[in-house]
């Protein structure tokens, strides 16, 4: 599993779509993200599960925590 923390959600979505184009069953699927108020720019991935380095041998759903940006109250 790659480290997505610090990357933009839209960039990761595009990357995964590109990696698995034409695949009937993608190896990595993104769950609907959980949004959290944070000082990071809106759309920045703050946390991921499973963690970086996790071996993937079958399809896995990745849960991401994504920043809503600093405009939101904590």
N, C-alpha and C positions, 0 to 999 in steps of 0.2 A: 504494500500500500504506500502510495506516495504521500508526501506531506503537503496538504492544501492550506494549512494555516498561514495567514498573511496574504493569500491570493484573493482575487476578486471572484465572487460566486459566478458571475456571467462567464468569466474566462475559463473557469473549471468546467462549467457546463459544456461550453464549446469544445474544449479539449477532449472531454469524454465522448461527446457525440462523434467527433472526428476519429478517435481511436477505435470506436466500435461501429462505425458505419458499415452497413451490410451484414452485421452480426445479428442473427435471430435472437440471441440471448446475450446481452452485454454482461461482461464480468463485473462491472461496477455500475451501480444504480444509485443516484442521489435521492434520498428521502426529501420531503418538504422541509426546508430549513427552519430552524428555530431562530427568531430574531431577538436581539438583546441590545439595549441601549449601551453605547460604548463610545469612547473618544476616537476610535478608529473610523476611517472613512466608511460611509454607507456601502454595504455590499462586501466588506472585507470579512473573510472567514477567520473566526476567533478560535474555534475548537472543532475537532473532528473525532468521530468514533466509527470504525476502528482507527486506532492510532497508526502513525507512520511506521513502516517496517513490518506491519502485520502481513503474514503470508496469505495469499489468496489462491485457493484451489478450486473454488466453486463461486457462483455469483454471490455478491455481497451488496447489501444496501448500506450506504454511508450516510450517517447523520451529521449534519453540520450546524454549528452555532454561528450566526452571521450578525455583524454589527448593523444596527439601524442608523448609526451615525450619532454625532454629538448634539444634534438638534433636539433629541428626545430626553426627557427627564429620566433619571436613574431610579 
